Amino acid sequence: MPENSAVRDMKRHEITARLVENDPSMLPSYAHYVAGKMQRLSQRRELEWFECLRVLGITSDPTARDAIRNLEDAAA
């Protein structure tokens, strides 16, 4: 499965399994709840996997951190 796959094409139990696989500390019941939110969000706005996670606040946008890290590495 592509890393940034379309959530709207996935079933809720597939999303739940992927969430628990990526974060073993997440309770399966909470993962199931988040999976439902991700499905509804993806259907309304046609968002992909990481975009849904960012909107729900589960993960942040790594772009800014990567840019700062690249600038710091270039300065060193």
Biopython code that builds the backbone (N, CA, C, O; Angstrom):
import numpy as np
from Bio.PDB.StructureBuilder import StructureBuilder

atoms = [
    (1, "MET", "N", (0.834, -1.171, 0.000)),
    (1, "MET", "CA", (0.000, 0.000, 0.000)),
    (1, "MET", "C", (0.883, 1.239, 0.000)),
    (1, "MET", "O", (1.824, 1.321, 0.790)),
    (2, "PRO", "N", (0.602, 2.200, -0.864)),
    (2, "PRO", "CA", (1.396, 3.422, -0.868)),
    (2, "PRO", "C", (1.322, 4.123, 0.481)),
    (2, "PRO", "O", (0.313, 4.040, 1.182)),
    (3, "GLU", "N", (2.384, 4.803, 0.831)),
    (3, "GLU", "CA", (2.464, 5.445, 2.141)),
    (3, "GLU", "C", (1.405, 6.526, 2.316)),
    (3, "GLU", "O", (0.854, 6.669, 3.407)),
    (4, "ASN", "N", (1.108, 7.287, 1.270)),
    (4, "ASN", "CA", (0.148, 8.382, 1.362)),
    (4, "ASN", "C", (-1.101, 8.023, 0.556)),
    (4, "ASN", "O", (-1.483, 8.749, -0.361)),
    (5, "SER", "N", (-1.725, 6.914, 0.900)),
    (5, "SER", "CA", (-2.848, 6.420, 0.119)),
    (5, "SER", "C", (-4.135, 7.175, 0.453)),
    (5, "SER", "O", (-4.233, 7.852, 1.476)),
    (6, "ALA", "N", (-5.100, 7.040, -0.425)),
    (6, "ALA", "CA", (-6.390, 7.695, -0.242)),
    (6, "ALA", "C", (-7.157, 6.977, 0.863)),
    (6, "ALA", "O", (-7.402, 5.774, 0.773)),
    (7, "VAL", "N", (-7.524, 7.697, 1.877)),
    (7, "VAL", "CA", (-8.225, 7.118, 3.016)),
    (7, "VAL", "C", (-9.638, 6.729, 2.621)),
    (7, "VAL", "O", (-10.180, 5.756, 3.145)),
    (8, "ARG", "N", (-10.242, 7.472, 1.705)),
    (8, "ARG", "CA", (-11.624, 7.182, 1.325)),
    (8, "ARG", "C", (-11.770, 5.829, 0.637)),
    (8, "ARG", "O", (-12.874, 5.287, 0.573)),
    (9, "ASP", "N", (-10.670, 5.275, 0.119)),
    (9, "ASP", "CA", (-10.716, 3.972, -0.537)),
    (9, "ASP", "C", (-10.451, 2.820, 0.428)),
    (9, "ASP", "O", (-10.516, 1.655, 0.034)),
    (10, "MET", "N", (-10.154, 3.134, 1.691)),
    (10, "MET", "CA", (-9.825, 2.110, 2.675)),
    (10, "MET", "C", (-11.037, 1.842, 3.566)),
    (10, "MET", "O", (-11.863, 2.727, 3.790)),
    (11, "LYS", "N", (-11.132, 0.615, 4.070)),
    (11, "LYS", "CA", (-12.167, 0.265, 5.027)),
    (11, "LYS", "C", (-11.712, 0.671, 6.420)),
    (11, "LYS", "O", (-10.516, 0.814, 6.675)),
    (12, "ARG", "N", (-12.660, 0.854, 7.310)),
    (12, "ARG", "CA", (-12.344, 1.335, 8.653)),
    (12, "ARG", "C", (-11.394, 0.396, 9.384)),
    (12, "ARG", "O", (-10.489, 0.861, 10.077)),
    (13, "HIS", "N", (-11.579, -0.923, 9.245)),
    (13, "HIS", "CA", (-10.682, -1.846, 9.947)),
    (13, "HIS", "C", (-9.257, -1.808, 9.373)),
    (13, "HIS", "O", (-8.298, -2.083, 10.094)),
    (14, "GLU", "N", (-9.112, -1.473, 8.094)),
    (14, "GLU", "CA", (-7.776, -1.322, 7.502)),
    (14, "GLU", "C", (-7.067, -0.096, 8.074)),
    (14, "GLU", "O", (-5.874, -0.141, 8.375)),
    (15, "ILE", "N", (-7.816, 1.004, 8.221)),
    (15, "ILE", "CA", (-7.245, 2.217, 8.789)),
    (15, "ILE", "C", (-6.873, 1.968, 10.249)),
    (15, "ILE", "O", (-5.801, 2.373, 10.700)),
    (16, "THR", "N", (-7.763, 1.299, 10.987)),
    (16, "THR", "CA", (-7.500, 0.986, 12.393)),
    (16, "THR", "C", (-6.232, 0.163, 12.530)),
    (16, "THR", "O", (-5.385, 0.458, 13.372)),
    (17, "ALA", "N", (-6.100, -0.867, 11.709)),
    (17, "ALA", "CA", (-4.912, -1.725, 11.775)),
    (17, "ALA", "C", (-3.649, -0.946, 11.459)),
    (17, "ALA", "O", (-2.620, -1.143, 12.104)),
    (18, "ARG", "N", (-3.716, -0.074, 10.484)),
    (18, "ARG", "CA", (-2.536, 0.715, 10.116)),
    (18, "ARG", "C", (-2.149, 1.701, 11.219)),
    (18, "ARG", "O", (-0.964, 1.906, 11.481)),
    (19, "LEU", "N", (-3.145, 2.310, 11.864)),
    (19, "LEU", "CA", (-2.867, 3.228, 12.965)),
    (19, "LEU", "C", (-2.194, 2.504, 14.130)),
    (19, "LEU", "O", (-1.214, 2.994, 14.690)),
    (20, "VAL", "N", (-2.726, 1.335, 14.489)),
    (20, "VAL", "CA", (-2.157, 0.561, 15.601)),
    (20, "VAL", "C", (-0.769, 0.036, 15.233)),
    (20, "VAL", "O", (0.115, -0.043, 16.087)),
    (21, "GLU", "N", (-0.582, -0.319, 13.974)),
    (21, "GLU", "CA", (0.730, -0.800, 13.515)),
    (21, "GLU", "C", (1.783, 0.306, 13.621)),
    (21, "GLU", "O", (2.917, 0.052, 14.025)),
    (22, "ASN", "N", (1.404, 1.525, 13.259)),
    (22, "ASN", "CA", (2.347, 2.641, 13.297)),
    (22, "ASN", "C", (2.560, 3.191, 14.699)),
    (22, "ASN", "O", (3.616, 3.756, 14.987)),
    (23, "ASP", "N", (1.569, 3.034, 15.578)),
    (23, "ASP", "CA", (1.688, 3.508, 16.958)),
    (23, "ASP", "C", (1.143, 2.429, 17.886)),
    (23, "ASP", "O", (-0.042, 2.447, 18.219)),
    (24, "PRO", "N", (1.996, 1.478, 18.314)),
    (24, "PRO", "CA", (1.525, 0.376, 19.160)),
    (24, "PRO", "C", (0.947, 0.822, 20.501)),
    (24, "PRO", "O", (0.204, 0.062, 21.122)),
    (25, "SER", "N", (1.265, 2.025, 20.962)),
    (25, "SER", "CA", (0.721, 2.493, 22.235)),
    (25, "SER", "C", (-0.730, 2.967, 22.106)),
    (25, "SER", "O", (-1.395, 3.189, 23.118)),
    (26, "MET", "N", (-1.229, 3.123, 20.876)),
    (26, "MET", "CA", (-2.601, 3.575, 20.662)),
    (26, "MET", "C", (-3.566, 2.421, 20.932)),
    (26, "MET", "O", (-3.391, 1.314, 20.424)),
    (27, "LEU", "N", (-4.570, 2.697, 21.727)),
    (27, "LEU", "CA", (-5.583, 1.681, 22.013)),
    (27, "LEU", "C", (-6.389, 1.381, 20.751)),
    (27, "LEU", "O", (-6.706, 2.297, 19.991)),
    (28, "PRO", "N", (-6.724, 0.113, 20.518)),
    (28, "PRO", "CA", (-7.516, -0.223, 19.330)),
    (28, "PRO", "C", (-8.864, 0.492, 19.273)),
    (28, "PRO", "O", (-9.330, 0.838, 18.187)),
    (29, "SER", "N", (-9.498, 0.718, 20.424)),
    (29, "SER", "CA", (-10.782, 1.420, 20.415)),
    (29, "SER", "C", (-10.602, 2.875, 19.984)),
    (29, "SER", "O", (-11.442, 3.414, 19.262)),
    (30, "TYR", "N", (-9.518, 3.513, 20.419)),
    (30, "TYR", "CA", (-9.245, 4.891, 20.005)),
    (30, "TYR", "C", (-8.868, 4.924, 18.520)),
    (30, "TYR", "O", (-9.269, 5.839, 17.800)),
    (31, "ALA", "N", (-8.107, 3.943, 18.065)),
    (31, "ALA", "CA", (-7.736, 3.871, 16.650)),
    (31, "ALA", "C", (-8.980, 3.717, 15.780)),
    (31, "ALA", "O", (-9.057, 4.296, 14.697)),
    (32, "HIS", "N", (-9.956, 2.937, 16.252)),
    (32, "HIS", "CA", (-11.206, 2.747, 15.521)),
    (32, "HIS", "C", (-11.970, 4.076, 15.436)),
    (32, "HIS", "O", (-12.530, 4.410, 14.391)),
    (33, "TYR", "N", (-11.988, 4.824, 16.536)),
    (33, "TYR", "CA", (-12.627, 6.135, 16.583)),
    (33, "TYR", "C", (-11.950, 7.102, 15.608)),
    (33, "TYR", "O", (-12.627, 7.791, 14.845)),
    (34, "VAL", "N", (-10.635, 7.152, 15.635)),
    (34, "VAL", "CA", (-9.876, 8.039, 14.743)),
    (34, "VAL", "C", (-10.067, 7.621, 13.290)),
    (34, "VAL", "O", (-10.148, 8.473, 12.405)),
    (35, "ALA", "N", (-10.139, 6.317, 13.039)),
    (35, "ALA", "CA", (-10.342, 5.824, 11.673)),
    (35, "ALA", "C", (-11.658, 6.344, 11.097)),
    (35, "ALA", "O", (-11.723, 6.721, 9.927)),
    (36, "GLY", "N", (-12.698, 6.361, 11.915)),
    (36, "GLY", "CA", (-13.990, 6.899, 11.467)),
    (36, "GLY", "C", (-13.895, 8.373, 11.144)),
    (36, "GLY", "O", (-14.439, 8.830, 10.139)),
    (37, "LYS", "N", (-13.201, 9.123, 11.994)),
    (37, "LYS", "CA", (-13.013, 10.556, 11.742)),
    (37, "LYS", "C", (-12.211, 10.774, 10.457)),
    (37, "LYS", "O", (-12.515, 11.675, 9.675)),
    (38, "MET", "N", (-11.185, 9.945, 10.244)),
    (38, "MET", "CA", (-10.367, 10.078, 9.035)),
    (38, "MET", "C", (-11.187, 9.781, 7.790)),
    (38, "MET", "O", (-11.046, 10.469, 6.778)),
    (39, "GLN", "N", (-12.044, 8.765, 7.849)),
    (39, "GLN", "CA", (-12.881, 8.437, 6.694)),
    (39, "GLN", "C", (-13.826, 9.587, 6.350)),
    (39, "GLN", "O", (-13.938, 9.980, 5.189)),
    (40, "ARG", "N", (-14.500, 10.119, 7.361)),
    (40, "ARG", "CA", (-15.441, 11.218, 7.104)),
    (40, "ARG", "C", (-14.716, 12.454, 6.584)),
    (40, "ARG", "O", (-15.198, 13.128, 5.674)),
    (41, "LEU", "N", (-13.572, 12.743, 7.157)),
    (41, "LEU", "CA", (-12.781, 13.897, 6.724)),
    (41, "LEU", "C", (-12.316, 13.725, 5.279)),
    (41, "LEU", "O", (-12.352, 14.671, 4.493)),
    (42, "SER", "N", (-11.886, 12.533, 4.941)),
    (42, "SER", "CA", (-11.408, 12.255, 3.589)),
    (42, "SER", "C", (-12.542, 12.332, 2.571)),
    (42, "SER", "O", (-12.337, 12.783, 1.444)),
    (43, "GLN", "N", (-13.728, 11.898, 2.962)),
    (43, "GLN", "CA", (-14.864, 11.943, 2.043)),
    (43, "GLN", "C", (-15.312, 13.379, 1.780)),
    (43, "GLN", "O", (-15.707, 13.715, 0.664)),
    (44, "ARG", "N", (-15.249, 14.223, 2.809)),
    (44, "ARG", "CA", (-15.685, 15.610, 2.654)),
    (44, "ARG", "C", (-14.669, 16.451, 1.900)),
    (44, "ARG", "O", (-15.042, 17.280, 1.070)),
    (45, "ARG", "N", (-13.383, 16.245, 2.182)),
    (45, "ARG", "CA", (-12.359, 17.127, 1.626)),
    (45, "ARG", "C", (-11.399, 16.439, 0.669)),
    (45, "ARG", "O", (-10.507, 17.088, 0.124)),
    (46, "GLU", "N", (-11.561, 15.147, 0.456)),
    (46, "GLU", "CA", (-10.684, 14.365, -0.427)),
    (46, "GLU", "C", (-9.217, 14.495, -0.029)),
    (46, "GLU", "O", (-8.363, 14.817, -0.854)),
    (47, "LEU", "N", (-8.943, 14.240, 1.242)),
    (47, "LEU", "CA", (-7.589, 14.316, 1.765)),
    (47, "LEU", "C", (-6.925, 12.949, 1.754)),
    (47, "LEU", "O", (-7.599, 11.919, 1.760)),
    (48, "GLU", "N", (-5.621, 12.951, 1.739)),
    (48, "GLU", "CA", (-4.843, 11.721, 1.785)),
    (48, "GLU", "C", (-4.503, 11.375, 3.231)),
    (48, "GLU", "O", (-4.895, 12.092, 4.152)),
    (49, "TRP", "N", (-3.774, 10.279, 3.432)),
    (49, "TRP", "CA", (-3.459, 9.746, 4.758)),
    (49, "TRP", "C", (-2.801, 10.786, 5.672)),
    (49, "TRP", "O", (-3.331, 11.083, 6.743)),
    (50, "PHE", "N", (-1.667, 11.334, 5.269)),
    (50, "PHE", "CA", (-0.939, 12.258, 6.120)),
    (50, "PHE", "C", (-1.682, 13.577, 6.305)),
    (50, "PHE", "O", (-1.592, 14.202, 7.362)),
    (51, "GLU", "N", (-2.414, 13.998, 5.282)),
    (51, "GLU", "CA", (-3.203, 15.222, 5.409)),
    (51, "GLU", "C", (-4.282, 15.055, 6.470)),
    (51, "GLU", "O", (-4.528, 15.970, 7.256)),
    (52, "CYS", "N", (-4.924, 13.896, 6.497)),
    (52, "CYS", "CA", (-5.941, 13.622, 7.520)),
    (52, "CYS", "C", (-5.325, 13.632, 8.908)),
    (52, "CYS", "O", (-5.896, 14.197, 9.841)),
    (53, "LEU", "N", (-4.167, 13.012, 9.047)),
    (53, "LEU", "CA", (-3.502, 12.990, 10.350)),
    (53, "LEU", "C", (-3.138, 14.391, 10.814)),
    (53, "LEU", "O", (-3.257, 14.702, 11.999)),
    (54, "ARG", "N", (-2.691, 15.245, 9.882)),
    (54, "ARG", "CA", (-2.341, 16.617, 10.239)),
    (54, "ARG", "C", (-3.573, 17.406, 10.682)),
    (54, "ARG", "O", (-3.515, 18.140, 11.668)),
    (55, "VAL", "N", (-4.683, 17.261, 9.963)),
    (55, "VAL", "CA", (-5.901, 17.989, 10.296)),
    (55, "VAL", "C", (-6.418, 17.562, 11.670)),
    (55, "VAL", "O", (-6.905, 18.395, 12.434)),
    (56, "LEU", "N", (-6.315, 16.276, 11.984)),
    (56, "LEU", "CA", (-6.775, 15.778, 13.278)),
    (56, "LEU", "C", (-5.790, 16.068, 14.401)),
    (56, "LEU", "O", (-6.102, 15.834, 15.569)),
    (57, "GLY", "N", (-4.620, 16.568, 14.072)),
    (57, "GLY", "CA", (-3.645, 16.921, 15.092)),
    (57, "GLY", "C", (-2.837, 15.751, 15.609)),
    (57, "GLY", "O", (-2.190, 15.858, 16.650)),
    (58, "ILE", "N", (-2.862, 14.640, 14.903)),
    (58, "ILE", "CA", (-2.121, 13.460, 15.334)),
    (58, "ILE", "C", (-0.653, 13.581, 14.964)),
    (58, "ILE", "O", (0.213, 13.093, 15.690)),
    (59, "THR", "N", (-0.371, 14.212, 13.864)),
    (59, "THR", "CA", (1.009, 14.441, 13.448)),
    (59, "THR", "C", (1.127, 15.870, 12.929)),
    (59, "THR", "O", (0.155, 16.446, 12.441)),
    (60, "SER", "N", (2.295, 16.420, 13.037)),
    (60, "SER", "CA", (2.486, 17.786, 12.552)),
    (60, "SER", "C", (3.163, 17.756, 11.188)),
    (60, "SER", "O", (3.670, 16.723, 10.752)),
    (61, "ASP", "N", (3.161, 18.885, 10.534)),
    (61, "ASP", "CA", (3.791, 18.999, 9.225)),
    (61, "ASP", "C", (5.308, 19.001, 9.398)),
    (61, "ASP", "O", (5.842, 19.909, 10.035)),
    (62, "PRO", "N", (6.008, 18.025, 8.859)),
    (62, "PRO", "CA", (7.452, 17.945, 9.056)),
    (62, "PRO", "C", (8.246, 18.897, 8.163)),
    (62, "PRO", "O", (9.461, 19.013, 8.326)),
    (63, "THR", "N", (7.597, 19.569, 7.239)),
    (63, "THR", "CA", (8.308, 20.395, 6.272)),
    (63, "THR", "C", (9.106, 21.509, 6.942)),
    (63, "THR", "O", (10.268, 21.729, 6.599)),
    (64, "ALA", "N", (8.505, 22.202, 7.878)),
    (64, "ALA", "CA", (9.202, 23.300, 8.543)),
    (64, "ALA", "C", (10.403, 22.788, 9.331)),
    (64, "ALA", "O", (11.469, 23.403, 9.314)),
    (65, "ARG", "N", (10.228, 21.659, 10.023)),
    (65, "ARG", "CA", (11.344, 21.088, 10.784)),
    (65, "ARG", "C", (12.479, 20.663, 9.862)),
    (65, "ARG", "O", (13.652, 20.870, 10.173)),
    (66, "ASP", "N", (12.124, 20.069, 8.731)),
    (66, "ASP", "CA", (13.157, 19.649, 7.776)),
    (66, "ASP", "C", (13.907, 20.855, 7.216)),
    (66, "ASP", "O", (15.123, 20.799, 7.031)),
    (67, "ALA", "N", (13.191, 21.941, 6.947)),
    (67, "ALA", "CA", (13.836, 23.144, 6.409)),
    (67, "ALA", "C", (14.819, 23.726, 7.426)),
    (67, "ALA", "O", (15.932, 24.112, 7.067)),
    (68, "ILE", "N", (14.414, 23.785, 8.674)),
    (68, "ILE", "CA", (15.312, 24.303, 9.718)),
    (68, "ILE", "C", (16.527, 23.410, 9.882)),
    (68, "ILE", "O", (17.651, 23.898, 10.008)),
    (69, "ARG", "N", (16.306, 22.107, 9.881)),
    (69, "ARG", "CA", (17.401, 21.146, 10.017)),
    (69, "ARG", "C", (18.389, 21.292, 8.847)),
    (69, "ARG", "O", (19.602, 21.227, 9.046)),
    (70, "ASN", "N", (17.874, 21.487, 7.651)),
    (70, "ASN", "CA", (18.748, 21.660, 6.484)),
    (70, "ASN", "C", (19.558, 22.951, 6.599)),
    (70, "ASN", "O", (20.739, 22.978, 6.253)),
    (71, "LEU", "N", (18.924, 24.021, 7.084)),
    (71, "LEU", "CA", (19.652, 25.283, 7.262)),
    (71, "LEU", "C", (20.738, 25.145, 8.326)),
    (71, "LEU", "O", (21.846, 25.653, 8.154)),
    (72, "GLU", "N", (20.426, 24.464, 9.417)),
    (72, "GLU", "CA", (21.419, 24.270, 10.481)),
    (72, "GLU", "C", (22.577, 23.413, 9.998)),
    (72, "GLU", "O", (23.734, 23.683, 10.321)),
    (73, "ASP", "N", (22.261, 22.369, 9.217)),
    (73, "ASP", "CA", (23.332, 21.505, 8.688)),
    (73, "ASP", "C", (24.224, 22.280, 7.705)),
    (73, "ASP", "O", (25.436, 22.068, 7.667)),
    (74, "ALA", "N", (23.626, 23.171, 6.917)),
    (74, "ALA", "CA", (24.411, 23.944, 5.946)),
    (74, "ALA", "C", (25.291, 24.951, 6.658)),
    (74, "ALA", "O", (26.389, 25.243, 6.185)),
    (75, "ALA", "N", (24.841, 25.495, 7.790)),
    (75, "ALA", "CA", (25.616, 26.484, 8.527)),
    (75, "ALA", "C", (26.760, 25.838, 9.285)),
    (75, "ALA", "O", (27.754, 26.505, 9.571)),
    (76, "ALA", "N", (26.653, 24.584, 9.612)),
    (76, "ALA", "CA", (27.695, 23.912, 10.417)),
    (76, "ALA", "C", (28.907, 23.540, 9.611)),
    (76, "ALA", "O", (29.857, 22.973, 10.151)),
]
sb = StructureBuilder()
sb.init_structure("model")
sb.init_model(0)
sb.init_chain("A")
sb.init_seg("    ")
for serial, (resi, resn, name, xyz) in enumerate(atoms, 1):
    if name == "N":
        sb.init_residue(resn, " ", resi, " ")
    sb.init_atom(name, np.array(xyz, "f"), 0.0, 1.0, " ", f" {name:<3s}", serial, name[0])
structure = sb.get_structure()
